[in-house]
Amino acid sequence: MTTSVQLLPEWAPQEAVILAWPDQDTDWQPWLNDVRAVYLQIIAALNAADTGVILLIKETEVAHCQSMLSGQAKVLLLVADYNDTWVRDYGFLTCQSEQGLQGLEFTFNGWGNKFDASKDNRVNQLYLAKLCRLPIQTIDLVTEGGALEIDDHGHLLSTEFCLSNPQRNGNLGMEQYKSLFKQYLGAKQTSIFVEGHLEGDDTDGHIDTLVRFTPEQGLVVQSAFNRPDDSHFAGLSALVAECKKALPDHQIYELPLPHIVNAEGERLPASYANFLINNQQILCPVYQQTEDALAMQIMQQAYPQYKIVPINCLPLVQQFGSLHCISMQIPVNTLRPDILQRLNSGVSQL
């Protein structure tokens, strides 16, 4: 691959979004009905914006899932085997190349060998590659989609805490990462943040829980301005300061921080920054907390040209993730025309 490759920002026009259906053999089992209801809400919201859904699904789940979907839903059921449903971290990224839009995958090893991801790591080549116009390129580097954020000027964001985990790429240094991101993703500039981390986050501080770009030279940051006594206050305040220093020409939009614990008393990494930009709308996680309304107001200020669609993600955060983590967008002109036709013709199975 050459340096002419350019990772597309999330606001590039999309023709589909990849999801993986939760079933009783995944970690969602204790909350399965509630989590599936969230997925159905997301599918309906995506379809409303003329975006199809490629739904990875175990073969044993197809009939039941079909019974839950509207017959008019734009959903392609793609029978597959996978460890879990965090598609953001193992689904292919899409880059502009000299040949056209092309998928690119890194190695996924369960966020530094914390969990078995052997099936997830095969999903792109075994199941998704056959849907695409061009082959999916495989890069010999461990990283995840949630660890990377880019704008349409090629400015890439990530976090040192995540990249420096030796269980990913040994002792690979930050300058080496920057060089690789330039080579494989077309990053013209890379900012790697040191500050900020959410308790309970298995990913080691993915950027998609902390800092996101807007198309109008803005940054949405998961702050804790509303909770000065919170254990996150110092770190997230330092992150805001770091953002201002690294991107002084960007408008900063700080999101409030909710406080959610599970039945075992563990703090859950609920982030309003874990949203999905989808064509002219943004699917935003809400958590049935008092901060929800303010977070949505700030999101509307940050993205004035977009419709803000709140999605109840309280069930998702029980497994320490949220909306962006379970989804991966596919830009227009990535899928084969016949696949796109099937996708837009109602519920079908492949």
C-alpha positions as CSV (number, residue, x, y, z in Angstrom):
1,M,0.0,0.0,0.0
2,T,1.2,3.5,-0.7
3,T,0.9,6.8,1.1
4,S,-1.9,7.8,-1.2
5,V,-4.2,5.7,1.0
6,Q,-6.4,7.9,3.2
7,L,-8.7,6.7,6.0
8,L,-12.1,8.4,5.6
9,P,-13.7,10.4,8.4
10,E,-16.9,9.0,9.9
11,W,-19.0,11.8,8.3
12,A,-18.2,10.5,4.8
13,P,-21.5,9.4,3.2
14,Q,-22.4,5.8,4.3
15,E,-24.2,3.0,2.5
16,A,-24.2,0.6,5.4
17,V,-23.3,-0.1,9.0
18,I,-22.0,-3.4,10.4
19,L,-23.4,-4.8,13.6
20,A,-23.1,-8.2,15.2
21,W,-26.3,-9.7,16.7
22,P,-26.0,-10.4,20.5
23,D,-27.0,-14.0,21.5
24,Q,-27.1,-16.1,24.6
25,D,-23.5,-17.4,24.0
26,T,-22.1,-13.9,24.2
27,D,-21.5,-11.9,27.4
28,W,-24.9,-10.2,26.8
29,Q,-26.8,-13.2,28.1
30,P,-27.9,-11.6,31.4
31,W,-29.4,-8.6,29.6
32,L,-30.2,-10.2,26.2
33,N,-33.7,-8.9,25.7
34,D,-32.8,-5.4,26.7
35,V,-29.7,-5.3,24.5
36,R,-31.6,-6.7,21.5
37,A,-34.1,-4.0,21.9
38,V,-31.3,-1.4,21.7
39,Y,-30.0,-3.1,18.5
40,L,-33.5,-3.0,16.9
41,Q,-33.7,0.7,17.8
42,I,-30.3,1.4,16.2
43,I,-31.3,-0.6,13.1
44,A,-34.5,1.4,12.7
45,A,-32.6,4.7,13.1
46,L,-30.0,3.7,10.5
47,N,-32.7,2.6,8.0
48,A,-34.5,5.9,8.5
49,A,-31.3,7.6,7.2
50,D,-31.3,5.4,4.2
51,T,-28.5,3.3,5.6
52,G,-28.6,-0.5,5.4
53,V,-27.3,-2.8,8.1
54,I,-25.0,-5.8,7.6
55,L,-25.9,-7.9,10.6
56,L,-23.4,-10.6,11.5
57,I,-25.4,-13.4,13.1
58,K,-25.0,-17.0,14.3
59,E,-26.9,-19.4,12.1
60,T,-29.0,-20.6,15.1
61,E,-30.2,-17.1,15.6
62,V,-31.4,-16.3,12.1
63,A,-35.1,-17.3,12.4
64,H,-35.6,-15.6,15.7
65,C,-34.0,-12.4,14.5
66,Q,-36.1,-12.4,11.4
67,S,-39.2,-12.6,13.5
68,M,-38.1,-9.5,15.4
69,L,-37.3,-7.4,12.3
70,S,-39.7,-5.5,10.1
71,G,-40.0,-7.2,6.7
72,Q,-39.2,-3.8,5.2
73,A,-36.0,-3.4,7.2
74,K,-32.9,-2.9,5.1
75,V,-30.9,-5.7,6.8
76,L,-28.6,-8.3,5.3
77,L,-28.2,-11.2,7.7
78,L,-24.6,-12.4,7.3
79,V,-24.2,-15.8,8.9
80,A,-20.9,-15.7,10.8
81,D,-19.1,-16.9,13.9
82,Y,-17.6,-14.4,16.3
83,N,-16.5,-14.1,19.9
84,D,-18.4,-10.9,20.7
85,T,-20.2,-8.0,19.2
86,W,-17.6,-5.1,19.5
87,V,-17.4,-4.6,15.7
88,R,-15.8,-1.2,16.0
89,D,-12.6,-3.0,17.0
90,Y,-12.4,-5.8,14.5
91,G,-14.5,-4.6,11.6
92,F,-12.6,-3.3,8.6
93,L,-11.7,0.4,8.2
94,T,-12.3,2.0,4.9
95,C,-9.7,4.0,3.0
96,Q,-9.6,5.9,-0.2
97,S,-7.0,4.3,-2.4
98,E,-5.8,4.7,-6.0
99,Q,-8.1,1.7,-6.9
100,G,-11.2,3.1,-5.1
101,L,-12.6,2.6,-1.6
102,Q,-10.8,-0.3,0.1
103,G,-11.2,-2.1,3.4
104,L,-8.2,-2.4,5.7
105,E,-7.9,-4.5,8.8
106,F,-5.4,-4.6,11.6
107,T,-4.9,-7.5,14.0
108,F,-7.4,-7.6,16.9
109,N,-6.2,-9.5,20.0
110,G,-8.9,-8.7,22.5
111,W,-7.4,-5.3,23.7
112,G,-4.1,-6.7,24.5
113,N,-4.9,-10.4,25.1
114,K,-7.5,-9.6,27.8
115,F,-10.1,-11.8,26.0
116,D,-10.2,-14.5,23.3
117,A,-10.7,-12.7,20.0
118,S,-9.6,-15.5,17.6
119,K,-13.0,-15.7,15.9
120,D,-13.4,-11.9,15.7
121,N,-10.0,-11.6,14.1
122,R,-11.2,-13.8,11.2
123,V,-14.5,-12.0,10.5
124,N,-13.2,-9.6,7.8
125,Q,-11.6,-12.2,5.5
126,L,-14.1,-15.0,6.1
127,Y,-17.3,-13.1,5.8
128,L,-17.1,-9.4,5.0
129,A,-14.4,-9.5,2.2
130,K,-16.8,-11.1,-0.2
131,L,-19.2,-8.2,0.1
132,C,-16.7,-5.6,-1.0
133,R,-15.6,-4.3,-4.4
134,L,-11.9,-4.5,-3.6
135,P,-10.0,-7.0,-1.4
136,I,-9.6,-6.1,2.3
137,Q,-5.9,-5.4,3.0
138,T,-4.4,-6.9,6.1
139,I,-1.8,-4.9,8.1
140,D,0.6,-6.6,10.5
141,L,-0.1,-4.3,13.5
142,V,-2.4,-4.8,16.5
143,T,-4.8,-1.9,16.9
144,E,-8.6,-1.3,17.0
145,G,-11.0,1.0,15.2
146,G,-12.1,2.6,18.5
147,A,-8.4,3.6,19.1
148,L,-8.4,5.8,16.0
149,E,-10.2,9.1,15.1
150,I,-9.5,11.1,12.0
151,D,-10.8,14.2,10.2
152,D,-11.0,15.0,6.5
153,H,-7.6,16.8,6.7
154,G,-5.9,13.6,7.7
155,H,-5.4,14.6,11.4
156,L,-5.5,11.4,13.4
157,L,-6.1,11.1,17.1
158,S,-5.3,8.3,19.5
159,T,-4.2,7.7,23.1
160,E,-0.8,6.8,24.6
161,F,-2.4,4.6,27.3
162,C,-3.9,2.3,24.6
163,L,-1.0,2.3,22.1
164,S,1.7,1.7,24.8
165,N,0.1,-1.5,26.1
166,P,3.0,-4.0,25.4
167,Q,0.4,-6.8,24.9
168,R,-0.5,-5.1,21.6
169,N,2.8,-4.3,19.8
170,G,5.5,-4.9,22.3
171,N,7.6,-1.8,22.9
172,L,6.6,0.0,19.7
173,G,7.1,3.8,20.4
174,M,4.8,6.6,19.7
175,E,6.9,8.0,16.8
176,Q,6.9,4.5,15.2
177,Y,3.1,4.5,15.5
178,K,2.9,7.9,13.9
179,S,5.0,6.7,11.0
180,L,2.8,3.6,10.6
181,F,-0.4,5.6,10.7
182,K,1.0,7.9,8.0
183,Q,2.0,4.9,5.9
184,Y,-1.2,2.8,6.2
185,L,-3.9,5.4,7.0
186,G,-2.6,8.5,5.3
187,A,-2.4,10.4,8.5
188,K,-0.8,13.8,7.8
189,Q,-0.6,14.7,11.4
190,T,-1.1,12.5,14.5
191,S,-1.9,13.7,18.0
192,I,-1.5,11.1,20.8
193,F,-3.2,12.2,24.0
194,V,-1.7,11.2,27.4
195,E,-4.4,12.4,29.7
196,G,-7.9,11.0,30.4
197,H,-9.3,7.5,31.1
198,L,-12.6,6.1,32.2
199,E,-12.8,3.6,35.0
200,G,-14.0,0.2,33.8
201,D,-12.7,0.7,30.3
202,D,-11.2,-2.6,29.0
203,T,-9.7,-0.9,25.9
204,D,-7.0,1.1,27.8
205,G,-8.6,4.4,26.9
206,H,-9.9,4.2,23.3
207,I,-10.2,7.7,21.7
208,D,-13.8,7.1,20.8
209,T,-14.8,7.3,24.5
210,L,-12.8,10.5,25.0
211,V,-12.4,12.9,22.0
212,R,-14.2,13.1,18.6
213,F,-13.9,15.5,15.7
214,T,-16.6,17.6,14.2
215,P,-16.6,18.5,10.4
216,E,-16.5,22.2,11.4
217,Q,-13.1,22.2,13.1
218,G,-14.5,21.2,16.5
219,L,-13.6,18.7,19.2
220,V,-16.2,17.0,21.4
221,V,-14.5,15.9,24.6
222,Q,-15.8,13.7,27.4
223,S,-15.3,16.0,30.3
224,A,-16.3,15.9,34.0
225,F,-17.0,19.6,34.4
226,N,-20.3,18.8,36.1
227,R,-18.7,16.5,38.7
228,P,-15.7,18.3,40.4
229,D,-15.6,15.7,43.2
230,D,-15.5,12.8,40.8
231,S,-12.4,10.6,40.5
232,H,-12.3,11.4,36.8
233,F,-12.3,15.1,37.2
234,A,-8.6,15.8,37.3
235,G,-7.7,13.4,34.4
236,L,-10.5,14.6,32.1
237,S,-9.8,18.2,32.9
238,A,-6.2,17.6,31.9
239,L,-7.4,16.0,28.7
240,V,-9.4,19.1,27.8
241,A,-6.3,21.3,28.4
242,E,-4.3,18.9,26.3
243,C,-6.8,19.1,23.5
244,K,-6.7,22.9,23.6
245,K,-2.9,22.9,23.4
246,A,-2.8,20.3,20.6
247,L,-5.6,21.8,18.4
248,P,-5.7,25.5,19.4
249,D,-7.8,26.4,16.3
250,H,-10.6,24.0,17.2
251,Q,-13.8,24.8,19.1
252,I,-14.0,22.6,22.2
253,Y,-17.4,21.1,23.3
254,E,-17.2,19.5,26.7
255,L,-19.7,16.8,27.5
256,P,-21.0,16.1,31.1
257,L,-20.1,12.9,32.8
258,P,-22.7,10.5,34.1
259,H,-22.1,8.3,37.2
260,I,-23.3,4.7,36.7
261,V,-22.4,1.6,38.7
262,N,-23.5,-1.9,38.1
263,A,-25.1,-4.4,40.5
264,E,-21.6,-5.3,41.8
265,G,-20.8,-1.7,42.6
266,E,-18.3,-1.3,39.7
267,R,-18.1,2.1,38.0
268,L,-19.2,1.7,34.3
269,P,-17.4,3.7,31.6
270,A,-20.5,5.5,30.3
271,S,-19.4,8.1,27.7
272,Y,-21.5,10.5,25.7
273,A,-18.6,10.7,23.2
274,N,-19.2,7.1,22.1
275,F,-21.7,8.2,19.4
276,L,-22.0,7.2,15.7
277,I,-22.1,9.8,12.9
278,N,-24.4,8.4,10.2
279,N,-25.1,10.5,7.1
280,Q,-27.1,13.6,8.3
281,Q,-27.8,12.2,11.8
282,I,-25.9,11.3,14.9
283,L,-26.9,8.3,17.0
284,C,-26.0,9.4,20.5
285,P,-25.9,7.2,23.6
286,V,-28.0,8.2,26.6
287,Y,-28.1,6.3,29.9
288,Q,-31.4,7.4,31.6
289,Q,-29.4,9.8,33.7
290,T,-29.9,13.4,34.6
291,E,-27.0,14.4,32.4
292,D,-28.7,13.1,29.2
293,A,-30.6,16.2,28.3
294,L,-27.5,18.5,28.7
295,A,-25.3,16.1,26.7
296,M,-27.8,16.1,23.8
297,Q,-28.0,19.9,23.9
298,I,-24.2,20.1,23.7
299,M,-24.1,17.6,20.9
300,Q,-26.6,19.7,18.9
301,Q,-24.3,22.7,19.4
302,A,-21.3,20.7,18.2
303,Y,-23.1,19.3,15.2
304,P,-25.6,22.0,14.1
305,Q,-26.2,20.5,10.7
306,Y,-27.1,17.0,12.0
307,K,-30.2,15.5,13.6
308,I,-29.4,14.2,17.1
309,V,-31.0,10.8,17.7
310,P,-30.7,9.6,21.4
311,I,-30.4,5.9,21.8
312,N,-30.9,4.3,25.3
313,C,-27.5,2.6,25.8
314,L,-27.8,1.8,29.5
315,P,-28.0,-1.9,28.6
316,L,-24.9,-1.7,26.5
317,V,-22.7,-0.1,29.2
318,Q,-23.4,-3.1,31.5
319,Q,-20.7,-4.8,29.4
320,F,-18.4,-1.7,29.6
321,G,-19.0,-0.4,26.1
322,S,-21.5,1.7,24.2
323,L,-23.0,2.6,20.8
324,H,-19.9,3.4,18.8
325,C,-18.2,0.3,20.1
326,I,-20.8,-2.0,18.6
327,S,-20.9,-0.4,15.1
328,M,-18.7,0.1,12.1
329,Q,-19.7,2.3,9.2
330,I,-19.2,1.4,5.5
331,P,-18.8,4.5,3.2
332,V,-20.6,4.8,-0.2
333,N,-19.0,2.8,-3.0
334,T,-17.4,0.2,-0.8
335,L,-19.8,-2.7,-1.3
336,R,-20.5,-4.6,-4.5
337,P,-23.5,-3.3,-6.4
338,D,-25.3,-6.7,-6.1
339,I,-24.8,-6.7,-2.3
340,L,-26.1,-3.2,-2.1
341,Q,-29.2,-4.1,-4.1
342,R,-29.9,-7.0,-1.8
343,L,-29.3,-4.8,1.2
344,N,-31.9,-2.2,0.1
345,S,-34.6,-4.8,-0.8
346,G,-35.7,-5.8,2.7
347,V,-34.5,-8.5,5.0
348,S,-32.4,-11.2,3.3
349,Q,-29.8,-13.7,4.3
350,L,-26.4,-14.5,2.9
